[in-house]
Amino acid sequence: MGGSSGSQSATGHAGASDYDSDQREFEDLARSAGADVCAIIGGSRQRPDAGLFVGSGKAIEVAAAVVADEADLAIFNHDLSPSQERNLEKILKCRVLDRAGLILDIFASRARSHEGKLQVELAQLHHLRTRLVRGWTHLERQKGGIGMRGPGESQLETDRRLVSERIDTLKRRLEEVRGRRAQNRAGRRRSEIPTVSLVGYTNAGKSSLFNALTGDDSFASNQLFATLDTTVRRIDLPEGEPAVLADTVGFIRDLPHDLIAAFRATLEESREAALLLHVIDAGDGERMARIEQVNRVLAEIEADGVPLLQVFNKIDLRTEETPRIERDDAGVAVRVYVSARDRLGLDLLKTAIGERLRPGVPDFEIVVPARAARLRAQLFELRAVRGETVDDEGAAHLRISLPYERLRGLCVAAGIAPPAEPRVFEEWETAT
């Protein structure tokens, strides 16, 4: 299938970097849908044209490219109104698709489960319903009087009614799915098994990380929206406690609202989770913008209040990165660097998940002799030191906030005795 892709901004671009990133993503979306991209035509306007979205001159430019490349589809990297689509089709003499329609098409090709297909169909019907206006003009007669109602109007009303009935049916079925998911979550809460939900920009490696952590073989591929269907598996954390890991649909800039509404049952896995793992492509030059876009979607689905741990995946693509946990000033794990493909840092990630799921980490006291200075340095690197005093022999008495198994392993490796039990501390010199 040929595709002449028109990318036109209604508000202008913040910068060349943003424009280039949007264009690359747009091309990836088109190819993910199976289009053979023939040409990219860009432009900018202060405000969209009411009838064409783009200006008439730009529409003629796109039409010329359609003829030159013998394209049968023009895709616009923005949402178009039904009238704008129809007007553009008249000028371009080919089918026109907007960004929302393109993403819906990709979702339709990716859905595998019964639930996923229901969700995609619901979103497609919501999108279609706005485009039924004058869909049967070839059958209409002039309106306005008794006996002047033509068969076209009758057919259009029939189509609208059938679409509305199908939407109601899909909503009822998805409510049943939502009810079953709620029952499953309630069962996990009664069993005190917390749910950890993977979220992130599409193609950040969520499904690959899910497979690496659970040993599952869910479909994962280097493409946008490789998987849509939520998968839930049990994992065991370092302290032996169980958790449930849920893989969810990837987010993207300007995710169509119809899709967010249709995937409400799936996205509730994120809203009701005990912890979100925000998976980020460490090798993506636009990762900071992607993080912000994911945060906006989380706010839209009311999941922005759920505790969140950032997971920088694909560190194998950045030679300067190593597997590690980064902590805030309170010693809380906030970022973990891993490679799902090379299975690097997965134990660190499980350790961080376990820490974040516990209500609190107890404090321990250890005595680090001068010969074990490397252990002291490691504990400071982990931001696990809450206080320190030094005795007359130069040994450091450290107050440590770290999961016991992690601390025990470091002590054994350094050749010193691990602490026997947590302590209550009173006076400590503040660690620096």
Backbone hydrogen bonds, N-H to C=O, Kabsch-Sander energy under -0.5 kcal/mol:
donor,donor_aa,acceptor,acceptor_aa,energy
3,G,36,D,-1.5
4,S,73,L,-3.3
5,S,3,G,-0.7
5,S,39,A,-2.2
6,G,4,S,-0.6
6,G,75,I,-1.8
7,S,5,S,-0.6
7,S,41,I,-3.4
8,Q,6,G,-0.6
9,S,43,G,-1.5
19,Y,15,G,-2.2
20,D,16,A,-2.8
21,S,17,S,-2.4
22,D,18,D,-2.7
23,Q,19,Y,-2.4
24,R,20,D,-2.4
25,E,21,S,-2.4
26,F,22,D,-2.5
27,E,23,Q,-2.5
28,D,24,R,-2.4
29,L,25,E,-2.5
30,A,26,F,-2.4
31,R,27,E,-2.6
32,S,28,D,-2.5
33,A,29,L,-1.4
34,G,31,R,-1.4
35,A,30,A,-2.4
36,D,1,M,-2.4
37,V,35,A,-0.8
38,C,3,G,-2.6
39,A,3,G,-0.9
41,I,5,S,-2.0
42,G,40,I,-0.5
43,G,7,S,-0.5
45,R,9,S,-1.7
49,D,53,F,-2.5
53,F,49,D,-2.1
54,V,52,L,-2.5
59,A,55,G,-2.3
60,I,56,S,-2.1
61,E,57,G,-1.9
62,V,58,K,-2.4
63,A,59,A,-2.4
64,A,60,I,-2.2
65,A,61,E,-1.8
66,V,62,V,-2.4
67,V,63,A,-2.1
68,A,64,A,-2.7
69,D,65,A,-2.5
70,E,66,V,-0.6
70,E,67,V,-0.6
71,A,66,V,-2.0
72,D,2,G,-0.5
74,A,95,R,-2.4
75,I,4,S,-0.8
76,F,97,L,-2.7
77,N,6,G,-1.3
78,H,76,F,-1.0
85,E,81,S,-2.4
86,R,82,P,-2.2
87,N,83,S,-2.6
88,L,84,Q,-2.4
89,E,85,E,-2.3
90,K,86,R,-1.6
91,I,87,N,-1.4
92,L,88,L,-3.3
93,K,89,E,-1.8
95,R,72,D,-1.0
97,L,74,A,-2.5
99,R,78,H,-1.7
102,L,98,D,-2.2
103,I,99,R,-2.4
104,L,100,A,-2.4
105,D,101,G,-2.0
106,I,102,L,-2.0
107,F,103,I,-2.6
108,A,104,L,-2.3
109,S,105,D,-1.6
110,R,106,I,-1.3
111,A,107,F,-2.1
117,K,113,S,-2.2
118,L,114,H,-2.1
119,Q,115,E,-2.4
120,V,116,G,-2.3
121,E,117,K,-2.5
122,L,118,L,-2.2
123,A,119,Q,-2.0
124,Q,120,V,-2.6
125,L,121,E,-2.5
126,H,122,L,-2.1
127,H,123,A,-2.0
128,L,124,Q,-2.8
129,R,125,L,-2.6
130,T,126,H,-0.8
131,R,128,L,-2.1
132,L,129,R,-1.0
135,G,132,L,-2.4
137,T,134,R,-1.2
139,L,136,W,-2.2
140,E,136,W,-0.6
140,E,137,T,-0.6
148,M,145,G,-2.0
150,G,148,M,-0.7
152,G,139,L,-1.3
154,S,150,G,-1.3
155,Q,151,P,-2.6
156,L,152,G,-2.6
157,E,153,E,-2.4
158,T,154,S,-2.0
159,D,155,Q,-2.6
160,R,156,L,-2.4
161,R,157,E,-2.4
162,L,158,T,-2.6
163,V,159,D,-2.6
164,S,160,R,-2.6
165,E,161,R,-2.5
166,R,162,L,-2.3
167,I,163,V,-2.4
168,D,164,S,-2.2
169,T,165,E,-2.1
170,L,166,R,-2.6
171,K,167,I,-2.5
172,R,168,D,-2.1
173,R,169,T,-2.2
174,L,170,L,-2.6
175,E,171,K,-2.0
176,E,172,R,-1.6
177,V,173,R,-1.9
178,R,174,L,-2.7
179,G,175,E,-2.4
180,R,176,E,-2.3
181,R,177,V,-2.5
182,A,178,R,-2.3
183,Q,179,G,-2.2
184,N,180,R,-2.4
185,R,181,R,-2.7
186,A,182,A,-2.5
187,G,183,Q,-2.3
188,R,184,N,-2.1
189,R,185,R,-2.4
190,R,186,A,-2.4
191,S,187,G,-1.7
192,E,189,R,-1.3
193,I,188,R,-3.3
196,V,244,V,-3.7
197,S,195,T,-0.5
197,S,275,L,-2.4
198,L,246,A,-3.2
199,V,277,L,-2.6
201,Y,279,V,-0.6
202,T,251,F,-3.1
204,A,201,Y,-1.4
209,L,205,G,-2.2
210,F,206,K,-2.8
211,N,207,S,-2.5
212,A,208,S,-2.2
213,L,209,L,-2.4
214,T,210,F,-2.1
215,G,211,N,-2.4
223,Q,221,S,-2.1
226,A,223,Q,-0.9
231,T,247,D,-1.2
233,R,245,L,-2.4
235,I,243,A,-2.9
237,L,241,E,-2.6
240,G,237,L,-2.6
243,A,235,I,-2.2
244,V,194,P,-2.8
245,L,233,R,-3.5
246,A,196,V,-2.8
247,D,231,T,-2.6
248,T,198,L,-0.9
251,F,200,G,-2.5
255,L,252,I,-1.0
259,L,256,P,-0.7
260,I,256,P,-1.9
261,A,257,H,-2.6
262,A,258,D,-2.4
263,F,259,L,-2.8
264,R,261,A,-1.2
267,L,263,F,-3.1
268,E,264,R,-1.6
269,E,266,T,-1.6
270,S,267,L,-1.2
271,R,267,L,-1.7
272,E,268,E,-2.6
273,A,270,S,-1.0
274,A,195,T,-2.4
275,L,195,T,-1.3
276,L,307,P,-2.7
277,L,197,S,-2.8
278,H,276,L,-0.8
278,H,309,L,-2.0
279,V,199,V,-3.0
279,V,277,L,-1.1
280,I,311,V,-3.1
282,A,280,I,-0.9
282,A,313,N,-2.9
284,D,281,D,-1.7
285,G,283,G,-0.6
287,R,284,D,-1.8
290,R,286,E,-2.2
291,I,287,R,-2.6
292,E,288,M,-1.8
293,Q,289,A,-2.1
294,V,290,R,-2.5
295,N,291,I,-2.3
296,R,292,E,-1.8
297,V,293,Q,-1.8
298,L,294,V,-2.6
299,A,295,N,-2.0
300,E,296,R,-1.9
301,I,297,V,-2.0
302,E,299,A,-1.1
303,A,298,L,-3.5
304,D,298,L,-0.7
306,V,303,A,-1.4
309,L,276,L,-2.9
310,Q,334,V,-2.2
311,V,278,H,-2.9
312,F,310,Q,-0.5
312,F,336,V,-2.7
313,N,280,I,-3.0
313,N,311,V,-1.0
315,I,338,V,-1.7
317,L,314,K,-1.9
318,R,315,I,-1.6
321,E,318,R,-1.9
324,R,337,Y,-0.8
326,E,335,R,-3.4
328,D,332,V,-2.1
331,G,328,D,-2.1
334,V,326,E,-2.8
335,R,326,E,-1.8
336,V,310,Q,-2.0
337,Y,324,R,-2.5
338,V,312,F,-2.7
338,V,336,V,-0.5
339,S,344,L,-2.3
343,R,339,S,-0.7
344,L,339,S,-2.1
349,L,345,G,-2.2
350,K,346,L,-2.4
351,T,347,D,-2.3
352,A,348,L,-2.5
353,I,349,L,-2.6
354,G,350,K,-2.6
355,E,351,T,-2.3
356,R,352,A,-2.4
357,L,353,I,-1.9
358,R,354,G,-1.1
358,R,355,E,-0.5
364,F,400,I,-3.0
366,I,398,L,-2.0
368,V,366,I,-0.6
368,V,396,A,-3.3
372,A,369,P,-1.7
373,A,370,A,-1.0
375,L,372,A,-0.9
376,R,372,A,-1.4
377,A,373,A,-2.3
378,Q,374,R,-2.3
379,L,375,L,-2.4
380,F,376,R,-2.0
381,E,377,A,-2.4
382,L,378,Q,-1.9
383,R,380,F,-1.2
384,A,379,L,-2.4
385,V,379,L,-0.5
386,R,384,A,-0.5
386,R,399,R,-3.6
387,G,399,R,-1.0
388,E,429,E,-1.3
389,T,397,H,-1.9
391,D,395,A,-2.1
394,G,391,D,-1.7
396,A,368,V,-2.8
397,H,389,T,-3.5
397,H,395,A,-0.5
398,L,366,I,-2.8
398,L,396,A,-0.8
399,R,387,G,-2.8
400,I,364,F,-3.4
400,I,398,L,-0.7
401,S,384,A,-2.8
402,L,362,P,-0.8
402,L,400,I,-0.6
407,L,403,P,-2.4
408,R,404,Y,-3.4
409,G,405,E,-2.1
410,L,406,R,-1.7
411,C,407,L,-2.4
412,V,408,R,-2.7
413,A,409,G,-2.0
414,A,410,L,-1.5
415,G,411,C,-0.8
415,G,412,V,-0.9
416,I,411,C,-2.3
423,R,363,D,-2.0
425,F,423,R,-0.5
428,W,426,E,-0.6
431,A,386,R,-0.9
